[in-house]
Amino acid sequence: MSDVKLTAAARTEFGKGAARRLRRSDRIPAVLYGHGSDPLHVSLPGHDTFLALKHANALFEIDLDGKVTLAIVKDVQREPVKNVIEHVDLQIVRKGEKVFVDVQVRVIGESAPGTIHVVETQALSLEAEATNLPSEVEVSIEGLAGGSQVHAGDVTLPEGAVLATDPETVVLTVSVPHASADDIAADEAASELAAAQSAAAHSED
């Protein structure tokens, strides 16, 4: 079952001028490639594609002249200032085929009181079925004490997925924050001020 259905149109004009004209008409230049076939240069509906790209590792069902092709996104080129989508690369896939994808890490749970966690690796590389790609992996820090680390090999993966990242890769660390010298000095100054105010109040009595 496809996650996203888009109707594509073949592109016959190329270059920056042609691309600008497409974008003005709310179309996005794209290319479909893979499985030994010649690259298919197409355009996609702008608004629908923009919404679809918000879903990580979505499976696209591309309808081109009545022929439907399954594909996943391999690269999205954006204009850096306005964040406008300029081009999309789509890899053709087939049912039952396995592909490599990067999957975002989502932290769940709370580490031990007084600790903080730092995510060292934002995404893990997985091999998974093209028609059942995970959008994220959950990493639990529930109750972890300071000094704890979670490695890629410790993460519970979605069913059918295989870890491609080095299992020794540190995904996150849990630590006890240490006060800086400035913080300690500020606390001492506040304590001294409070003591002085207390002494002054008693002397007035």
C-alpha positions as CSV (number, residue, x, y, z in Angstrom):
1,M,0.0,0.0,0.0
2,S,1.4,3.3,-1.0
3,D,1.6,6.3,1.4
4,V,1.5,9.0,-1.2
5,K,-0.1,9.2,-4.7
6,L,1.1,11.8,-7.1
7,T,0.4,12.4,-10.8
8,A,3.5,13.2,-12.7
9,A,4.0,14.8,-16.1
10,A,6.9,14.1,-18.5
11,R,9.4,16.9,-18.9
12,T,10.7,17.9,-22.3
13,E,12.4,21.2,-21.4
14,F,15.5,21.4,-19.2
15,G,17.7,24.1,-17.8
16,K,17.2,26.8,-15.2
17,G,14.7,28.7,-17.2
18,A,12.5,25.7,-17.8
19,A,12.7,24.8,-14.1
20,R,11.6,28.3,-13.1
21,R,8.6,28.2,-15.4
22,L,7.6,24.9,-13.9
23,R,7.9,26.2,-10.3
24,R,5.8,29.3,-11.3
25,S,3.1,26.9,-12.4
26,D,3.2,25.1,-9.1
27,R,5.2,22.1,-10.5
28,I,8.4,20.7,-9.1
29,P,11.1,19.2,-11.4
30,A,12.0,15.6,-10.5
31,V,13.8,12.5,-11.8
32,L,12.9,8.8,-11.4
33,Y,15.7,6.3,-11.6
34,G,16.7,2.8,-10.7
35,H,16.5,-0.9,-11.7
36,G,18.6,-0.3,-14.8
37,S,16.0,1.9,-16.5
38,D,16.7,5.2,-18.2
39,P,16.1,8.2,-15.8
40,L,12.6,9.6,-16.2
41,H,12.5,13.4,-16.1
42,V,9.1,14.4,-14.7
43,S,7.4,17.2,-12.9
44,L,5.3,16.8,-9.8
45,P,2.4,18.8,-8.3
46,G,4.0,21.4,-6.1
47,H,1.6,21.7,-3.1
48,D,0.9,17.9,-2.9
49,T,4.7,17.1,-3.1
50,F,5.5,19.7,-0.4
51,L,3.0,18.1,1.9
52,A,4.2,14.6,1.1
53,L,7.8,15.4,1.8
54,K,6.9,16.2,5.4
55,H,6.5,12.5,6.0
56,A,9.8,10.8,6.6
57,N,10.5,7.8,4.3
58,A,7.1,7.9,2.6
59,L,6.5,5.5,-0.2
60,F,5.5,7.4,-3.4
61,E,3.1,6.0,-6.0
62,I,3.9,8.0,-9.2
63,D,1.3,7.9,-11.9
64,L,2.9,8.9,-15.3
65,D,0.5,8.6,-18.3
66,G,-1.4,5.8,-16.5
67,K,1.7,3.8,-15.6
68,V,2.2,3.6,-11.8
69,T,5.7,3.4,-10.4
70,L,6.7,2.9,-6.7
71,A,9.5,5.2,-5.5
72,I,11.1,6.6,-2.4
73,V,12.8,10.0,-2.0
74,K,16.6,9.9,-2.2
75,D,17.4,13.6,-2.3
76,V,15.6,16.9,-2.1
77,Q,17.3,20.1,-3.3
78,R,16.0,23.3,-1.7
79,E,16.7,27.0,-2.2
80,P,18.6,27.8,1.0
81,V,17.0,31.2,1.7
82,K,13.3,30.6,1.0
83,N,13.5,26.8,1.5
84,V,11.6,26.4,-1.7
85,I,11.9,22.8,-3.2
86,E,13.9,23.0,-6.4
87,H,14.3,19.4,-7.4
88,V,13.4,15.9,-6.1
89,D,15.3,12.6,-6.8
90,L,13.2,9.5,-6.6
91,Q,14.5,6.0,-6.5
92,I,12.3,3.3,-8.1
93,V,11.5,0.4,-5.8
94,R,9.5,-2.8,-6.0
95,K,7.4,-4.8,-3.6
96,G,9.5,-7.1,-1.5
97,E,12.7,-5.2,-2.3
98,K,14.9,-4.0,0.6
99,V,16.6,-0.6,0.6
100,F,18.8,1.4,2.8
101,V,17.3,4.5,4.5
102,D,18.2,6.9,7.2
103,V,15.7,6.9,10.1
104,Q,15.4,9.7,12.7
105,V,16.0,8.9,16.3
106,R,13.2,9.9,18.8
107,V,14.0,9.9,22.5
108,I,11.3,8.6,24.9
109,G,11.1,8.4,28.7
110,E,13.0,10.3,31.4
111,S,16.5,9.7,32.6
112,A,17.3,9.6,36.4
113,P,16.6,12.8,38.3
114,G,19.3,15.4,38.1
115,T,20.6,14.1,34.7
116,I,20.5,15.3,31.2
117,H,20.8,13.5,27.9
118,V,22.5,14.5,24.7
119,V,21.7,12.9,21.3
120,E,25.0,12.2,19.6
121,T,23.6,10.5,16.5
122,Q,20.4,12.0,15.0
123,A,19.6,9.2,12.6
124,L,20.4,5.5,12.1
125,S,20.9,3.8,8.7
126,L,18.6,0.8,8.4
127,E,17.9,-1.8,5.7
128,A,14.1,-2.4,5.4
129,E,11.4,-3.4,3.0
130,A,10.8,-0.6,0.5
131,T,7.0,-0.9,1.0
132,N,7.3,-0.8,4.8
133,L,9.9,1.8,5.7
134,P,10.0,3.1,9.3
135,S,9.7,6.8,9.8
136,E,11.6,6.8,13.1
137,V,13.2,4.7,15.8
138,E,12.4,5.1,19.5
139,V,15.3,5.2,22.0
140,S,14.2,4.9,25.6
141,I,16.2,6.6,28.3
142,E,13.8,5.7,31.1
143,G,15.7,5.7,34.4
144,L,19.2,5.8,32.9
145,A,21.8,7.1,35.3
146,G,24.5,9.6,34.7
147,G,27.4,8.1,32.7
148,S,25.1,5.8,30.7
149,Q,25.4,5.5,26.9
150,V,23.0,4.0,24.4
151,H,24.8,2.4,21.3
152,A,23.2,1.8,18.0
153,G,23.3,-2.0,18.7
154,D,21.2,-1.4,21.8
155,V,18.3,0.1,20.0
156,T,15.1,-1.9,19.4
157,L,14.4,-1.7,15.7
158,P,11.1,-1.9,13.9
159,E,10.0,-5.3,12.8
160,G,11.8,-6.5,9.6
161,A,14.5,-3.7,9.8
162,V,18.2,-4.5,10.0
163,L,20.8,-2.1,11.4
164,A,23.3,-0.8,8.9
165,T,25.0,1.7,11.2
166,D,28.0,0.4,13.1
167,P,26.5,-1.1,16.3
168,E,29.2,0.5,18.4
169,T,28.1,4.0,17.4
170,V,27.0,6.1,20.4
171,V,23.4,7.3,19.9
172,L,23.1,9.3,23.1
173,T,24.7,9.9,26.4
174,V,23.3,10.6,29.9
175,S,25.3,12.8,32.3
176,V,25.0,14.8,35.5
177,P,25.5,18.5,34.6
178,H,28.4,20.2,36.6
179,A,28.1,23.8,37.7
180,S,30.5,26.1,36.0
181,A,33.0,28.3,37.9
182,D,30.8,31.4,37.2
183,D,27.7,29.6,38.6
184,I,29.6,28.6,41.7
185,A,30.9,32.2,42.2
186,A,27.4,33.6,41.7
187,D,25.9,31.2,44.3
188,E,28.6,32.1,46.8
189,A,28.1,35.8,46.2
190,A,24.3,35.4,46.7
191,S,24.9,33.5,49.9
192,E,27.3,36.2,51.2
193,L,24.7,38.9,50.3
194,A,21.9,37.0,52.1
195,A,24.1,36.5,55.2
196,A,25.1,40.2,55.2
197,Q,21.4,41.3,54.9
198,S,20.4,38.9,57.7
199,A,23.2,40.3,60.0
200,A,22.1,43.8,59.3
201,A,18.5,43.0,60.1
202,H,19.6,41.5,63.4
203,S,21.8,44.5,64.3
204,E,18.8,46.8,63.8
205,D,16.8,44.7,66.3
